């Protein structure tokens, strides 16, 4: 019996995305846009948020219709994640339209390559404000709704850059480490209340942000593949959704070894 409990999903499974009410925060490009397209194809009701309203409309225009040629039930809610009032207003619009929300996925992130020799305090503070404080602003908006419902899923997108030090991630990596810690603590609080919590730790994904990288990116995958991996993990009730496994599995193993092993492999793999 203890083995069954050990292998049981940590979150409620999602067997069907049709008509599921999903809010994507950070959906104007990259993985967020790919998720919006894929969820629409699966028949979900989607609310998309980001700063660029025109880009959000462009993402939805790429989908056309959902399954069985049904029109997409979508809300376009542009906002700045550093503004708590804007997130609260978007939440109110979703609740007014749909009566609640089933899955909230945090994807907003700022990536500013930074090393010690070019440390930029303003850029570092901006990264923290968006990647970390922005996520807390979202929690302030959605936790009352999820707790009142007694059901739903909250998904935070972090990064393997939060698992350990990586070149050029001086500001970015610490925010992703914080999201991993936040997700674990939220799970302990929300699981007994019937609410699922998951954290996504992608490896390198081909997005507009990573297109600026000048170093080697091992096991690079497309945004569409990343979106499908995320939905598969949520559907299976996983807590830690990480991919591609050939890369993330190696990183997890490295964390079990002395730190000098991490330093040596990361420097050799990235060429930095």
N, C-alpha and C positions, 0 to 999 in steps of 0.2 A: 504493500500500500504506500509506503514511503517513497518507492521508486516512481509510482504513478504521480504522486504529488510533486516530485522533483522534476518530472518531464512535462507536467501540465503547463499550458500557456499561461503567461503572467497577466494577460489582458483578455477581455472578451473578444471572441472571433468576429469578423465581419464577413458573413457568407454572401452577401449581395449588396452591391453599391447602388443599385437602382433606387432612386428617390431618396437616397441618404443625403442629409443636409451637411455639406462640407464647406468650411471657410478656410481659404488659402490666403495666408498673409505673406506676401512676397511672391506674387504670381505673374509679374510682368515679363520675366525672361528666365532662362535656365531651367532648373529642375521644377520651379514653381509653375512656369508656363507649361512644361511637359505634363505635370500632374493635372493641371486644369484641362488640357486636351484629352488626356486619358480618362479622367473621371467623367467628363461630358460624354465620351463614347460609351461609357459603361452605364449611363443613365442617371448619374448622381445630380443632385441640385447643388450648384456651386456658387459660392460668393468669392470673388477675387478682389484682393486688395494689394495696392502698392502705391507709390507716389505718382507714377505716370499713367494717367487715365487712358490716354490714347493707346498706349501699349497693351493695357488690359483689354480694351475693345478689340485690338488686333489679334490677341490670343484667342478670344472667343470666335472671331470671324474665321479662324483657321479650322474650327471644328465642324461648322455647318449644322448638322442635326445629330441627335443621339440615336440610340438603338430603335429599331422599328420606325425610323424616320420621324421620331418625335422631336418637337422643338425643345431646345435646351432651356431648362429653368435656371437662369443665371442672374446674379446680382453683381454689378460693377460698383465697388465701394472704394474709391481712391482715398488714400490717407498717408500720413507721415507717422511711422511707428514711434517716433519720439514725442508724439502728442497724445497723452492719455485720453483727452476728451474726444479726439478723432476716433480712436479705437472704440470708446464707449458708444459713440454715435453710430458707428458701423454695426456694432453688436445689436443695438436697438433696432436698426433697420432690418437685420436678419431675423430677429425674434418677431418683429411686426409682420414680416412677409411669410415666415415659415413656422412660427410658433416655438422655435428653439433651434438648436444646432446639435448635430450628432458627432462630427469630427472636426477638430480645429488643428490645422497644421501650420506651424511657424517655420517660415523659410527665409524671411528677410535677413540679409547679411551684407556687410561691407567688408571687402577684401582690399587692404592696402599693403602691398609688399613692404616689409620694413625689417632692417637689420640694425644692430647696435650702432654701427658707424653712421647711419643716416636716421637715427631716432627722431621722430617728429611728435612732440607732445600733443599738438592740436589734432593730428590725424589719429593718434592713439586714443585720445578722449572721444573723438567722434566714432571710432570703431566700437568702443565700449558702449557708448550711448545708443547706437543702433542695435548691435548684436546681442547685448546683454540687458541693458535697461529697457530696450524696446520689447524684449520678451517678457519682462516683468510688467510692463504696461499692458501687454496682451492678457496676462494672467489676471490683472485687476479687472479687466473687462469681462472675461469669459468664466472665471471660476464661480461667481454667483449663479450664473445660468446653469452650468454643469452640476453644481451641488444641488440646486433646486430640482433639476430633472432627475438626479440620481442615476444618470447613465450618460454615456458618451465617451469619446476618446480625445485625448490631448497629445499631440505629437510635436516634439521639438527637434528641429534639424540642427545638429551640431556638426562635427567633422572629426576625422582621425587626427587632425592637427591639434585637437584637444586631448589626445591620449599621451602626448609627450612632445618635447621640444622639436621644432622643425625650422629649417632656415627660412627667413623672410616672414615668419609668422609671429613676430615679436608682440604685436598688438592683437592680431586675429586669434592666435592659438589660445590665449588665456580666456577669451570670451567663450570659445567652444568648450574648454574644460569646465567653465562655470555652468554651461547648459547641461553637460553630462551630470554634474553634481545636482543641479536643480531638478532634473528629471527623476533621479533616484529618490530624492527627498519627496517630490510630489507623489511618486508611486506609493510610498509608504503611507502618505496621508489620504490619498484618493482611492486606492484599491479597496479598502474596506467600505467605501461609499458607493461601489459599483462603477467607478469611472476608471477607464484605462489610461495609462500614461506610457508613451514610448519615446525613445530618443533615436534619431537617425544619425549614423556616423558614416558618411560617404568617403570613399577615397577620392581620387582625382576624376572629375567629371568635366566633360567638354562643354563649357558655358562661356558666355562673354567675359566673365570674371577671370577664368583660368586662361583664356586666350592671350592674356597679357603676360603670362609666366614665361620666363626665359630659361628655366631649368627643366631637367627631365621630369616627366610625370608618369611614373610606372602604372601600368594597368589602367590607362585612361579609358573611360566608357562614355557613351552618349547620355544626354539628359533624358531621352526617352527610355533608355534601359534603366537609368536610376529611378525614374518615376515608377516603372513597373516593379522594380525591386522593393520600393517603399510600400506600394499598395499590397504586394504579396506579404510583406512582413506584418503590416497592420491586419490584413485578413487572417493571418495565422495566429494573431494574438501575441506576437513577439514584443519584448521590451526593447532590446538592443538590436536595432536593424542596421547592419553594416555590410558594405559591399565595395568592390568585388572581393569575394572571400579569399581568392588567391593572394591578394594584397593585404587585406585587413587581418586575415588569419596569421600572416607572418608578423604583422605589427603586434598583435596580441601576444604571440609567443615571445617576441623580443622584450615585452614589458615584464616577463617573468625572469629574465636574465639580468646580470649586473648592468648598471647604467652605461658602462663603457661599451657594451655590445650595441645598445641603442644608438649611441653617438656614432660608432664606427659604421653601422649599416646605413643610417640616415645620410651621413656625409657621402658614402660611396654611391648610394642609390640616386640621390638628387644631383650629385656632381658639385655640391656646394660646400 
